[in-house]
């Protein structure tokens, strides 16, 4: 099987690298820790067409696949760019499957509005329940629930058909989003609900997004609280909702790959130019072996991401294990690469004046989002064991 990128995909990757390279994003990441505002990269994403990557052409999108989205995310990760695609892309993928809101899809594809995905973790063999991200601790939180409309709420031409209540913490890109695609439980059945996105710009009632920052100032996160928020049901099934969860994992893995690549590049450059005892430090076996291990992990993640991109389109039944494997490997690779970036630079690498701690911060937050790499590793084990039992 040939996983080589097409000419179009290579062009997409290079164009993304060029567009993001025009903004001093790493310097902005440092300034953000001091309270300064991050650069607004949404116009860049809109002009480049990234906002419509997973939306059909008939709605103004590019109608590309998961691998194409991963290529863009990898370039964003390379420069620690705070572009709000991690929440937008899975949300638009679900809205595209639903297909009932063409005007909204067109606005999202053009970047005129921005969406955020408020996910639930699909159940597995250990815990069959769909659960939400908690504010703290390892115990998963209860999922938001669907309720009926209050009297009079359906008087606006049947625009709404449900309400949703509950809380989901640490939602990527939720602050400032115009549209929330919320996964909630209707009884025991997971459903997708559209909150916001009204054509007249009417603010969504019963919705509160509390912006929060955790360790990495480049990552926009929000605690989403829903209190009888009016919503519209999307015509997507549980399989599509689970696929959106795994797509988000694959995008985090791709972003992590880009950060690993940049960490390795910076480590190699310094190892060649820094001399001690008359020799470049890169000539010492300890440094050689550590950087070779970064490279090995990097290429392992790349292979798994290509597999996940292929599975998303051509083997949906394998996408869960493919995306989870990529997320697991990418989290470990980035943690290792970020630590080696500090180690290779010696004392200066651990100081506030150096960029290495910014990459370390990204690594530590990325490996904890949406269940974390540990949950992804458990998911790989569950999927493989289930497949083994099925063929036994």
Buried (B, 14 or more C-beta within 10 A) or exposed (E): EEEEBEEEBEEBBEBBBEBBEEBEBBEBBBBBBEEEEBBEBBEBBBEBBBBBBBBBEEBBBBBBBBBBBBBBBBBBBBBBBBBBBBBBBBBBBBBBBBBEBEEBBBBBBBBEBBBBBBBBBBBBEEEEBBBBBBEEEEEBBEBBBBBEBEEEBBEEEEEBBBBBBBBBBBBBBBBEBBBBBBBBBBEEEBBBBBBBBBEEEEEBEBBEBBEBEEEBBBBBBBBBBBEBBBBBBBEBBBEBBBBBBBBBBBBBBBBBBBBBBBBBEBBBEBBEEBEEEEEBBBEBEEBEEBBEBBBEBBEBBBBBBBBBBBBBEEEEEBBBBBBBBBBBBBBBBBBBBBBBBBBBBEEEBEEEEBBBBBBBBBBBBBBBBBBBBEBBBBBBBBBEEBEEEEEE
